[in-house]
Amino acid sequence: MSGVKIKMEERYCIVSSYSEDIQTFVFKVNQLLKEGWTLSGGLSSSSSKIFQAMEKK
């Protein structure tokens, strides 16, 4: 089971996971980039979790 979660609305989403799921996290972010999403800011982390905000124009 993937530990990556995606909270998605029409034009904005946040991808999050625990650091041990970094490979799946990177795969999901790349998938969204291929679907037309763009990065919104840099990667952030807190308490072994990582986050990436993305937007779709």
C-alpha distance matrix in Angstrom:
0.0 3.8 6.5 9.0 11.1 14.1 17.1 19.4 22.9 25.5 26.5 24.3 20.7 19.0 15.8 14.4 12.0 12.7 14.7 12.6 10.2 13.6 13.2 10.4 12.6 15.6 14.4 13.7 17.1 18.8 17.7 19.2 22.2 22.8 22.7 25.6 24.0 25.7 25.0 26.7 27.6 26.0 22.8 23.0 21.4 21.8 20.8 18.2 16.6 17.4 18.5 20.0 22.2 23.0 25.6 26.8 30.6
3.8 0.0 3.8 5.4 8.1 11.1 14.4 16.7 20.4 22.9 23.5 21.2 17.5 15.6 12.3 11.0 8.8 10.1 12.0 10.6 7.5 10.4 10.3 7.2 8.9 12.1 11.2 10.3 13.5 15.5 14.6 15.9 18.9 19.8 19.9 22.5 20.7 22.2 21.3 23.0 23.9 22.2 19.1 19.5 18.2 19.0 18.5 15.8 13.8 14.1 15.0 16.3 18.6 19.4 22.2 23.6 27.4
6.5 3.8 0.0 3.8 6.5 10.1 13.0 15.9 19.6 22.5 22.8 20.1 16.3 13.8 10.6 8.3 5.6 6.8 9.4 8.7 6.2 9.3 10.6 8.1 8.4 12.1 12.3 11.1 13.5 16.1 15.9 16.5 19.3 20.9 20.9 23.0 20.7 21.7 20.3 21.5 22.0 20.2 16.9 16.7 15.0 15.5 14.9 12.4 10.3 11.1 12.3 14.3 16.8 18.2 21.3 23.3 27.0
9.0 5.4 3.8 0.0 3.8 6.8 10.1 12.7 16.4 19.1 19.2 16.5 12.8 10.4 7.0 5.7 4.5 7.5 9.8 10.2 7.1 8.7 9.9 6.9 5.9 9.7 9.9 7.9 10.0 13.0 12.7 12.9 15.7 17.6 17.4 19.3 16.9 17.9 16.7 18.0 18.8 17.3 14.4 14.6 13.8 14.9 15.3 12.9 10.0 9.6 9.8 11.1 13.3 14.5 17.5 19.5 23.2
11.1 8.1 6.5 3.8 0.0 3.8 6.6 9.5 13.2 16.2 16.6 13.9 10.2 8.2 5.8 5.3 6.2 9.6 12.5 13.5 10.7 12.0 13.4 10.3 8.7 12.1 12.3 9.4 10.9 14.2 13.5 12.7 15.9 17.9 17.0 18.6 15.9 17.2 16.2 16.9 18.1 17.4 14.8 14.8 14.3 15.1 15.9 14.4 11.0 10.6 9.6 10.7 11.9 13.1 15.7 17.7 21.4
14.1 11.1 10.1 6.8 3.8 0.0 3.8 5.9 9.7 12.5 12.9 10.3 6.7 5.7 4.5 6.5 8.9 12.6 15.1 16.5 13.5 13.9 15.0 11.9 9.8 12.4 12.4 8.8 9.6 12.9 11.9 10.2 13.4 15.6 14.2 15.4 12.7 14.3 13.7 14.4 16.2 16.2 14.4 14.8 15.3 16.6 18.1 16.9 13.2 11.9 9.7 9.6 9.7 10.2 12.3 14.0 17.8
17.1 14.4 13.0 10.1 6.6 3.8 0.0 3.8 7.0 10.5 11.1 8.5 5.4 5.3 6.6 8.4 11.4 14.9 17.6 19.4 16.7 17.2 18.6 15.7 13.3 15.7 16.0 12.3 12.4 15.8 14.8 12.4 15.3 17.7 15.7 16.4 13.4 15.0 14.4 14.2 16.2 16.9 15.6 15.5 16.2 17.1 18.9 18.4 14.6 13.5 10.8 10.7 9.6 10.2 11.6 13.5 16.9
19.4 16.7 15.9 12.7 9.5 5.9 3.8 0.0 3.8 6.8 7.8 6.1 4.2 6.6 8.4 11.3 14.4 18.1 20.5 22.2 19.3 19.3 20.2 17.2 14.9 16.7 16.5 12.7 12.5 15.4 13.9 10.9 13.8 15.8 13.3 13.7 11.1 13.2 13.6 13.5 16.3 17.6 16.9 17.5 18.8 20.1 22.2 21.7 17.8 16.2 13.1 11.9 9.9 9.2 9.5 10.5 13.8
22.9 20.4 19.6 16.4 13.2 9.7 7.0 3.8 0.0 3.8 5.7 5.4 6.0 9.3 11.8 14.7 18.0 21.6 23.9 25.9 23.0 22.9 23.7 20.9 18.5 19.9 19.8 16.0 15.4 17.9 16.4 13.1 15.5 17.3 14.4 14.1 11.8 14.0 14.8 14.2 17.3 19.3 19.2 19.8 21.4 22.7 25.0 24.8 21.0 19.3 15.9 14.4 11.7 10.4 9.3 9.7 12.3
25.5 22.9 22.5 19.1 16.2 12.5 10.5 6.8 3.8 0.0 3.8 6.1 8.1 11.8 14.2 17.6 20.9 24.6 26.6 28.5 25.4 25.0 25.4 22.7 20.4 21.3 20.8 17.2 16.3 18.2 16.4 13.0 14.9 16.3 13.0 12.3 10.8 13.2 14.9 14.5 18.0 20.4 20.9 22.0 24.0 25.7 28.2 27.8 24.0 21.9 18.4 16.2 13.3 11.1 8.8 7.7 9.6
26.5 23.5 22.8 19.2 16.6 12.9 11.1 7.8 5.7 3.8 0.0 3.8 7.0 10.7 13.4 16.8 20.4 24.0 25.6 27.8 24.9 23.9 24.5 22.2 19.5 19.9 20.0 16.6 14.9 16.8 15.7 12.0 13.0 15.0 12.2 10.6 8.5 10.1 11.8 11.1 14.7 17.4 18.4 19.7 22.2 24.2 27.1 26.7 23.0 20.5 16.8 14.2 10.9 8.3 5.3 4.7 6.6
24.3 21.2 20.1 16.5 13.9 10.3 8.5 6.1 5.4 6.1 3.8 0.0 3.8 7.1 10.2 13.5 17.1 20.6 22.2 24.7 22.0 21.0 22.1 19.9 17.0 17.7 18.3 14.9 13.0 15.5 15.0 11.3 12.6 15.3 13.1 11.8 8.6 9.5 10.0 8.9 12.1 14.5 15.1 16.2 18.5 20.4 23.3 23.1 19.3 16.9 13.2 10.8 7.4 5.8 4.4 6.3 9.0
20.7 17.5 16.3 12.8 10.2 6.7 5.4 4.2 6.0 8.1 7.0 3.8 0.0 3.8 6.6 9.9 13.5 17.0 18.8 21.1 18.4 17.7 18.9 16.6 13.6 14.8 15.5 12.0 10.5 13.6 13.1 9.8 11.8 14.6 12.8 12.4 9.0 10.0 9.8 9.3 12.0 13.5 13.2 14.1 16.0 17.8 20.4 19.9 16.1 13.8 10.3 8.4 5.8 5.3 6.3 8.6 12.0
19.0 15.6 13.8 10.4 8.2 5.7 5.3 6.6 9.3 11.8 10.7 7.1 3.8 0.0 3.8 6.4 10.2 13.5 15.3 17.9 15.5 14.9 16.6 14.6 11.3 13.0 14.3 11.2 9.8 13.4 13.6 10.9 12.8 16.0 14.9 14.7 11.2 11.4 9.9 9.4 11.1 11.6 10.5 10.9 12.3 14.1 16.6 16.1 12.3 10.2 6.7 5.6 4.4 6.2 8.8 11.7 15.1
15.8 12.3 10.6 7.0 5.8 4.5 6.6 8.4 11.8 14.2 13.4 10.2 6.6 3.8 0.0 3.8 7.1 10.7 12.4 14.5 11.9 11.3 13.0 10.8 7.6 9.7 11.0 8.1 7.3 11.1 11.5 9.7 11.9 14.9 14.4 14.9 11.7 12.1 10.5 11.2 12.4 11.9 9.9 10.6 11.4 13.4 15.5 14.1 10.4 8.2 5.6 5.2 6.4 7.8 11.0 13.6 17.2
14.4 11.0 8.3 5.7 5.3 6.5 8.4 11.3 14.7 17.6 16.8 13.5 9.9 6.4 3.8 0.0 3.8 7.2 9.3 11.7 9.6 9.7 12.2 10.4 7.3 10.3 12.2 9.9 9.8 13.5 14.2 13.1 15.2 18.1 17.9 18.6 15.4 15.5 13.4 13.8 14.1 12.8 9.9 9.5 9.1 10.5 12.0 10.6 6.9 5.5 4.5 6.6 8.8 11.2 14.5 17.3 20.9
12.0 8.8 5.6 4.5 6.2 8.9 11.4 14.4 18.0 20.9 20.4 17.1 13.5 10.2 7.1 3.8 0.0 3.8 6.4 8.1 6.3 7.3 10.1 8.7 6.5 10.0 11.8 10.5 11.2 14.5 15.3 15.1 17.2 19.7 19.9 21.2 18.2 18.4 16.2 17.0 16.9 15.0 11.6 11.0 9.5 10.5 10.9 8.6 5.5 5.6 6.9 9.5 12.3 14.5 18.0 20.6 24.2
12.7 10.1 6.8 7.5 9.6 12.6 14.9 18.1 21.6 24.6 24.0 20.6 17.0 13.5 10.7 7.2 3.8 0.0 3.8 5.5 5.7 7.2 10.5 10.1 8.7 11.9 14.0 13.4 14.2 17.2 18.3 18.5 20.3 22.8 23.4 24.6 21.7 21.5 19.0 19.7 19.0 16.6 12.9 11.8 9.2 9.5 8.7 5.7 4.2 6.1 9.0 12.1 15.3 17.8 21.4 24.2 27.7
14.7 12.0 9.4 9.8 12.5 15.1 17.6 20.5 23.9 26.6 25.6 22.2 18.8 15.3 12.4 9.3 6.4 3.8 0.0 3.8 5.3 5.3 8.9 10.0 8.7 10.8 13.5 13.9 14.2 16.7 18.5 19.0 20.3 22.7 23.9 25.0 22.2 21.5 18.8 19.8 18.7 15.7 12.0 11.3 8.9 9.9 9.3 5.6 5.6 6.3 9.8 12.5 16.1 18.5 22.3 25.1 28.5
12.6 10.6 8.7 10.2 13.5 16.5 19.4 22.2 25.9 28.5 27.8 24.7 21.1 17.9 14.5 11.7 8.1 5.5 3.8 0.0 3.8 5.6 8.1 9.2 9.4 11.6 13.5 14.4 15.6 17.6 19.0 20.2 21.7 23.7 24.9 26.5 24.1 23.8 21.5 22.9 22.0 19.1 15.4 15.0 12.7 13.4 12.1 8.4 8.9 9.9 13.1 15.5 19.1 21.1 24.8 27.3 30.8
10.2 7.5 6.2 7.1 10.7 13.5 16.7 19.3 23.0 25.4 24.9 22.0 18.4 15.5 11.9 9.6 6.3 5.7 5.3 3.8 0.0 3.8 5.6 5.6 6.2 8.8 10.1 10.8 12.4 14.4 15.5 16.8 18.5 20.3 21.4 23.2 20.9 21.1 19.2 20.9 20.6 18.1 14.6 14.8 13.2 14.5 13.9 10.4 9.4 9.5 11.8 13.7 17.0 18.6 22.1 24.3 27.9
13.6 10.4 9.3 8.7 12.0 13.9 17.2 19.3 22.9 25.0 23.9 21.0 17.7 14.9 11.3 9.7 7.3 7.2 5.3 5.6 3.8 0.0 3.8 5.5 4.8 6.1 8.5 9.8 10.4 12.2 14.1 15.3 16.4 18.4 20.0 21.4 19.1 18.8 16.7 18.6 18.0 15.2 11.9 12.8 11.8 14.0 14.2 10.7 9.6 8.3 10.5 11.8 15.4 16.8 20.5 22.7 26.1
13.2 10.3 10.6 9.9 13.4 15.0 18.6 20.2 23.7 25.4 24.5 22.1 18.9 16.6 13.0 12.2 10.1 10.5 8.9 8.1 5.6 3.8 0.0 3.8 5.4 5.3 6.3 8.7 10.1 10.7 12.4 14.5 15.5 16.7 18.7 20.5 18.9 18.9 17.4 20.0 19.9 17.2 14.3 15.9 15.4 17.8 18.0 14.5 13.3 11.8 13.4 13.8 17.2 17.9 21.2 22.9 26.3
10.4 7.2 8.1 6.9 10.3 11.9 15.7 17.2 20.9 22.7 22.2 19.9 16.6 14.6 10.8 10.4 8.7 10.1 10.0 9.2 5.6 5.5 3.8 0.0 3.8 5.5 5.0 6.1 8.6 9.8 10.4 12.4 14.2 15.3 16.6 18.8 17.2 17.9 16.8 19.3 19.8 17.7 14.9 16.3 15.9 18.0 18.4 15.1 13.2 11.8 12.7 13.1 15.9 16.4 19.5 21.0 24.6
12.6 8.9 8.4 5.9 8.7 9.8 13.3 14.9 18.5 20.4 19.5 17.0 13.6 11.3 7.6 7.3 6.5 8.7 8.7 9.4 6.2 4.8 5.4 3.8 0.0 3.8 5.4 5.2 6.2 8.6 9.9 10.8 12.4 14.4 15.5 17.1 14.9 15.1 13.6 15.7 16.1 14.1 11.2 12.7 12.7 15.1 16.1 13.2 10.7 8.6 9.1 9.3 12.3 13.1 16.5 18.4 22.0
15.6 12.1 12.1 9.7 12.1 12.4 15.7 16.7 19.9 21.3 19.9 17.7 14.8 13.0 9.7 10.3 10.0 11.9 10.8 11.6 8.8 6.1 5.3 5.5 3.8 0.0 3.8 5.5 5.2 6.1 8.5 10.0 10.5 12.4 14.3 15.7 13.8 13.7 12.3 15.1 15.4 13.3 11.0 13.4 14.1 17.1 18.5 15.5 13.4 10.6 10.8 9.9 12.8 13.0 16.3 17.9 21.2
14.4 11.2 12.3 9.9 12.3 12.4 16.0 16.5 19.8 20.8 20.0 18.3 15.5 14.3 11.0 12.2 11.8 14.0 13.5 13.5 10.1 8.5 6.3 5.0 5.4 3.8 0.0 3.8 5.6 5.2 6.1 8.8 9.9 10.7 12.5 14.7 13.6 14.4 14.0 17.1 18.1 16.4 14.4 16.9 17.5 20.3 21.5 18.4 16.1 13.7 13.6 12.5 14.8 14.2 16.9 17.9 21.2
13.7 10.3 11.1 7.9 9.4 8.8 12.3 12.7 16.0 17.2 16.6 14.9 12.0 11.2 8.1 9.9 10.5 13.4 13.9 14.4 10.8 9.8 8.7 6.1 5.2 5.5 3.8 0.0 3.8 5.4 5.0 6.3 8.7 9.9 10.6 12.8 11.3 12.6 12.4 15.1 16.7 15.6 13.7 15.9 16.7 19.3 20.7 18.1 15.2 12.8 11.9 10.6 12.3 11.6 14.2 15.1 18.7
17.1 13.5 13.5 10.0 10.9 9.6 12.4 12.5 15.4 16.3 14.9 13.0 10.5 9.8 7.3 9.8 11.2 14.2 14.2 15.6 12.4 10.4 10.1 8.6 6.2 5.2 5.6 3.8 0.0 3.8 5.4 5.2 6.3 8.8 9.9 11.0 8.8 9.3 8.7 11.7 13.1 12.2 10.9 13.6 15.2 18.2 20.2 17.9 14.9 11.8 10.3 8.0 9.6 8.7 11.5 12.9 16.3
18.8 15.5 16.1 13.0 14.2 12.9 15.8 15.4 17.9 18.2 16.8 15.5 13.6 13.4 11.1 13.5 14.5 17.2 16.7 17.6 14.4 12.2 10.7 9.8 8.6 6.1 5.2 5.4 3.8 0.0 3.8 5.4 5.0 6.3 8.7 10.1 9.2 9.8 10.1 13.6 15.2 14.3 13.4 16.6 18.3 21.5 23.5 20.9 18.2 15.1 13.8 11.4 12.7 11.1 13.3 13.8 16.8
17.7 14.6 15.9 12.7 13.5 11.9 14.8 13.9 16.4 16.4 15.7 15.0 13.1 13.6 11.5 14.2 15.3 18.3 18.5 19.0 15.5 14.1 12.4 10.4 9.9 8.5 6.1 5.0 5.4 3.8 0.0 3.8 5.4 5.2 6.4 9.1 8.9 10.9 12.1 15.3 17.5 17.1 16.2 19.0 20.5 23.4 25.2 22.7 19.7 17.0 15.4 13.1 13.9 11.8 13.4 13.2 16.4
19.2 15.9 16.5 12.9 12.7 10.2 12.4 10.9 13.1 13.0 12.0 11.3 9.8 10.9 9.7 13.1 15.1 18.5 19.0 20.2 16.8 15.3 14.5 12.4 10.8 10.0 8.8 6.3 5.2 5.4 3.8 0.0 3.8 5.4 4.9 6.6 5.5 7.9 9.4 12.3 15.0 15.3 14.9 17.6 19.5 22.3 24.5 22.5 19.2 16.3 14.0 11.2 11.1 8.5 9.7 9.6 12.9
22.2 18.9 19.3 15.7 15.9 13.4 15.3 13.8 15.5 14.9 13.0 12.6 11.8 12.8 11.9 15.2 17.2 20.3 20.3 21.7 18.5 16.4 15.5 14.2 12.4 10.5 9.9 8.7 6.3 5.0 5.4 3.8 0.0 3.8 5.3 5.3 4.7 5.8 7.8 11.3 13.8 14.1 14.4 17.7 20.1 23.3 25.8 23.8 20.7 17.4 15.1 11.8 11.6 8.8 9.7 9.4 12.1
22.8 19.8 20.9 17.6 17.9 15.6 17.7 15.8 17.3 16.3 15.0 15.3 14.6 16.0 14.9 18.1 19.7 22.8 22.7 23.7 20.3 18.4 16.7 15.3 14.4 12.4 10.7 9.9 8.8 6.3 5.2 5.4 3.8 0.0 3.8 5.5 7.2 9.1 11.6 15.0 17.5 17.8 18.1 21.3 23.5 26.7 28.9 26.7 23.7 20.5 18.5 15.4 15.3 12.3 12.6 11.4 13.6
22.7 19.9 20.9 17.4 17.0 14.2 15.7 13.3 14.4 13.0 12.2 13.1 12.8 14.9 14.4 17.9 19.9 23.4 23.9 24.9 21.4 20.0 18.7 16.6 15.5 14.3 12.5 10.6 9.9 8.7 6.4 4.9 5.3 3.8 0.0 3.8 5.9 9.1 12.1 14.9 18.0 18.9 19.1 22.0 24.2 27.1 29.4 27.4 24.1 21.2 18.7 15.6 14.8 11.5 11.1 9.2 11.6
25.6 22.5 23.0 19.3 18.6 15.4 16.4 13.7 14.1 12.3 10.6 11.8 12.4 14.7 14.9 18.6 21.2 24.6 25.0 26.5 23.2 21.4 20.5 18.8 17.1 15.7 14.7 12.8 11.0 10.1 9.1 6.6 5.3 5.5 3.8 0.0 3.8 6.5 10.1 12.6 15.9 17.4 18.3 21.3 24.0 27.0 29.6 28.0 24.7 21.5 18.6 15.2 13.7 10.1 8.8 6.5 8.3
24.0 20.7 20.7 16.9 15.9 12.7 13.4 11.1 11.8 10.8 8.5 8.6 9.0 11.2 11.7 15.4 18.2 21.7 22.2 24.1 20.9 19.1 18.9 17.2 14.9 13.8 13.6 11.3 8.8 9.2 8.9 5.5 4.7 7.2 5.9 3.8 0.0 3.8 6.9 9.2 12.6 14.1 15.0 17.8 20.5 23.4 26.2 24.8 21.4 18.1 15.1 11.6 9.9 6.2 5.5 4.7 7.7
25.7 22.2 21.7 17.9 17.2 14.3 15.0 13.2 14.0 13.2 10.1 9.5 10.0 11.4 12.1 15.5 18.4 21.5 21.5 23.8 21.1 18.8 18.9 17.9 15.1 13.7 14.4 12.6 9.3 9.8 10.9 7.9 5.8 9.1 9.1 6.5 3.8 0.0 3.8 6.4 9.4 11.1 12.7 15.7 18.8 22.0 25.1 23.8 20.7 17.1 14.1 10.3 8.7 5.5 5.4 6.2 8.3
25.0 21.3 20.3 16.7 16.2 13.7 14.4 13.6 14.8 14.9 11.8 10.0 9.8 9.9 10.5 13.4 16.2 19.0 18.8 21.5 19.2 16.7 17.4 16.8 13.6 12.3 14.0 12.4 8.7 10.1 12.1 9.4 7.8 11.6 12.1 10.1 6.9 3.8 0.0 3.8 6.0 7.3 9.0 12.1 15.4 18.6 21.8 20.7 17.7 14.1 11.2 7.4 6.3 4.5 6.5 8.9 11.1
26.7 23.0 21.5 18.0 16.9 14.4 14.2 13.5 14.2 14.5 11.1 8.9 9.3 9.4 11.2 13.8 17.0 19.7 19.8 22.9 20.9 18.6 20.0 19.3 15.7 15.1 17.1 15.1 11.7 13.6 15.3 12.3 11.3 15.0 14.9 12.6 9.2 6.4 3.8 0.0 3.8 6.7 9.1 11.2 14.7 17.7 21.1 20.7 17.7 14.3 11.0 7.6 5.2 4.8 6.1 9.4 11.1
27.6 23.9 22.0 18.8 18.1 16.2 16.2 16.3 17.3 18.0 14.7 12.1 12.0 11.1 12.4 14.1 16.9 19.0 18.7 22.0 20.6 18.0 19.9 19.8 16.1 15.4 18.1 16.7 13.1 15.2 17.5 15.0 13.8 17.5 18.0 15.9 12.6 9.4 6.0 3.8 0.0 3.8 6.9 8.9 12.6 15.7 19.3 19.0 16.5 13.1 10.3 7.7 6.7 7.9 9.9 13.2 14.7
26.0 22.2 20.2 17.3 17.4 16.2 16.9 17.6 19.3 20.4 17.4 14.5 13.5 11.6 11.9 12.8 15.0 16.6 15.7 19.1 18.1 15.2 17.2 17.7 14.1 13.3 16.4 15.6 12.2 14.3 17.1 15.3 14.1 17.8 18.9 17.4 14.1 11.1 7.3 6.7 3.8 0.0 3.7 6.4 10.1 13.5 16.9 16.3 14.2 10.6 8.7 6.7 7.7 9.6 12.4 15.7 17.6
22.8 19.1 16.9 14.4 14.8 14.4 15.6 16.9 19.2 20.9 18.4 15.1 13.2 10.5 9.9 9.9 11.6 12.9 12.0 15.4 14.6 11.9 14.3 14.9 11.2 11.0 14.4 13.7 10.9 13.4 16.2 14.9 14.4 18.1 19.1 18.3 15.0 12.7 9.0 9.1 6.9 3.7 0.0 3.8 7.0 10.6 13.8 12.7 10.6 7.0 5.8 5.1 7.7 10.3 13.8 17.1 19.6
23.0 19.5 16.7 14.6 14.8 14.8 15.5 17.5 19.8 22.0 19.7 16.2 14.1 10.9 10.6 9.5 11.0 11.8 11.3 15.0 14.8 12.8 15.9 16.3 12.7 13.4 16.9 15.9 13.6 16.6 19.0 17.6 17.7 21.3 22.0 21.3 17.8 15.7 12.1 11.2 8.9 6.4 3.8 0.0 3.8 7.1 10.6 10.4 8.5 5.7 5.2 6.6 8.9 12.3 15.7 19.3 21.9
21.4 18.2 15.0 13.8 14.3 15.3 16.2 18.8 21.4 24.0 22.2 18.5 16.0 12.3 11.4 9.1 9.5 9.2 8.9 12.7 13.2 11.8 15.4 15.9 12.7 14.1 17.5 16.7 15.2 18.3 20.5 19.5 20.1 23.5 24.2 24.0 20.5 18.8 15.4 14.7 12.6 10.1 7.0 3.8 0.0 3.8 6.9 6.8 5.4 4.3 6.0 8.9 11.6 15.1 18.6 22.2 25.0
21.8 19.0 15.5 14.9 15.1 16.6 17.1 20.1 22.7 25.7 24.2 20.4 17.8 14.1 13.4 10.5 10.5 9.5 9.9 13.4 14.5 14.0 17.8 18.0 15.1 17.1 20.3 19.3 18.2 21.5 23.4 22.3 23.3 26.7 27.1 27.0 23.4 22.0 18.6 17.7 15.7 13.5 10.6 7.1 3.8 0.0 3.8 5.7 5.3 6.6 8.4 11.9 14.2 17.8 21.2 24.7 27.6
20.8 18.5 14.9 15.3 15.9 18.1 18.9 22.2 25.0 28.2 27.1 23.3 20.4 16.6 15.5 12.0 10.9 8.7 9.3 12.1 13.9 14.2 18.0 18.4 16.1 18.5 21.5 20.7 20.2 23.5 25.2 24.5 25.8 28.9 29.4 29.6 26.2 25.1 21.8 21.1 19.3 16.9 13.8 10.6 6.9 3.8 0.0 3.8 5.5 8.5 11.1 14.8 17.3 20.9 24.3 27.7 30.8
18.2 15.8 12.4 12.9 14.4 16.9 18.4 21.7 24.8 27.8 26.7 23.1 19.9 16.1 14.1 10.6 8.6 5.7 5.6 8.4 10.4 10.7 14.5 15.1 13.2 15.5 18.4 18.1 17.9 20.9 22.7 22.5 23.8 26.7 27.4 28.0 24.8 23.8 20.7 20.7 19.0 16.3 12.7 10.4 6.8 5.7 3.8 0.0 3.8 6.7 10.2 13.7 16.8 20.0 23.7 26.9 30.2
16.6 13.8 10.3 10.0 11.0 13.2 14.6 17.8 21.0 24.0 23.0 19.3 16.1 12.3 10.4 6.9 5.5 4.2 5.6 8.9 9.4 9.6 13.3 13.2 10.7 13.4 16.1 15.2 14.9 18.2 19.7 19.2 20.7 23.7 24.1 24.7 21.4 20.7 17.7 17.7 16.5 14.2 10.6 8.5 5.4 5.3 5.5 3.8 0.0 3.8 6.8 10.5 13.4 16.6 20.1 23.3 26.6
17.4 14.1 11.1 9.6 10.6 11.9 13.5 16.2 19.3 21.9 20.5 16.9 13.8 10.2 8.2 5.5 5.6 6.1 6.3 9.9 9.5 8.3 11.8 11.8 8.6 10.6 13.7 12.8 11.8 15.1 17.0 16.3 17.4 20.5 21.2 21.5 18.1 17.1 14.1 14.3 13.1 10.6 7.0 5.7 4.3 6.6 8.5 6.7 3.8 0.0 3.8 7.1 10.4 13.4 17.1 20.3 23.5
18.5 15.0 12.3 9.8 9.6 9.7 10.8 13.1 15.9 18.4 16.8 13.2 10.3 6.7 5.6 4.5 6.9 9.0 9.8 13.1 11.8 10.5 13.4 12.7 9.1 10.8 13.6 11.9 10.3 13.8 15.4 14.0 15.1 18.5 18.7 18.6 15.1 14.1 11.2 11.0 10.3 8.7 5.8 5.2 6.0 8.4 11.1 10.2 6.8 3.8 0.0 3.8 6.7 9.9 13.5 16.8 20.0
20.0 16.3 14.3 11.1 10.7 9.6 10.7 11.9 14.4 16.2 14.2 10.8 8.4 5.6 5.2 6.6 9.5 12.1 12.5 15.5 13.7 11.8 13.8 13.1 9.3 9.9 12.5 10.6 8.0 11.4 13.1 11.2 11.8 15.4 15.6 15.2 11.6 10.3 7.4 7.6 7.7 6.7 5.1 6.6 8.9 11.9 14.8 13.7 10.5 7.1 3.8 0.0 3.8 6.5 10.2 13.5 16.5
22.2 18.6 16.8 13.3 11.9 9.7 9.6 9.9 11.7 13.3 10.9 7.4 5.8 4.4 6.4 8.8 12.3 15.3 16.1 19.1 17.0 15.4 17.2 15.9 12.3 12.8 14.8 12.3 9.6 12.7 13.9 11.1 11.6 15.3 14.8 13.7 9.9 8.7 6.3 5.2 6.7 7.7 7.7 8.9 11.6 14.2 17.3 16.8 13.4 10.4 6.7 3.8 0.0 3.8 7.0 10.6 13.5
23.0 19.4 18.2 14.5 13.1 10.2 10.2 9.2 10.4 11.1 8.3 5.8 5.3 6.2 7.8 11.2 14.5 17.8 18.5 21.1 18.6 16.8 17.9 16.4 13.1 13.0 14.2 11.6 8.7 11.1 11.8 8.5 8.8 12.3 11.5 10.1 6.2 5.5 4.5 4.8 7.9 9.6 10.3 12.3 15.1 17.8 20.9 20.0 16.6 13.4 9.9 6.5 3.8 0.0 3.8 7.1 10.1
25.6 22.2 21.3 17.5 15.7 12.3 11.6 9.5 9.3 8.8 5.3 4.4 6.3 8.8 11.0 14.5 18.0 21.4 22.3 24.8 22.1 20.5 21.2 19.5 16.5 16.3 16.9 14.2 11.5 13.3 13.4 9.7 9.7 12.6 11.1 8.8 5.5 5.4 6.5 6.1 9.9 12.4 13.8 15.7 18.6 21.2 24.3 23.7 20.1 17.1 13.5 10.2 7.0 3.8 0.0 3.8 6.5
26.8 23.6 23.3 19.5 17.7 14.0 13.5 10.5 9.7 7.7 4.7 6.3 8.6 11.7 13.6 17.3 20.6 24.2 25.1 27.3 24.3 22.7 22.9 21.0 18.4 17.9 17.9 15.1 12.9 13.8 13.2 9.6 9.4 11.4 9.2 6.5 4.7 6.2 8.9 9.4 13.2 15.7 17.1 19.3 22.2 24.7 27.7 26.9 23.3 20.3 16.8 13.5 10.6 7.1 3.8 0.0 3.8
30.6 27.4 27.0 23.2 21.4 17.8 16.9 13.8 12.3 9.6 6.6 9.0 12.0 15.1 17.2 20.9 24.2 27.7 28.5 30.8 27.9 26.1 26.3 24.6 22.0 21.2 21.2 18.7 16.3 16.8 16.4 12.9 12.1 13.6 11.6 8.3 7.7 8.3 11.1 11.1 14.7 17.6 19.6 21.9 25.0 27.6 30.8 30.2 26.6 23.5 20.0 16.5 13.5 10.1 6.5 3.8 0.0
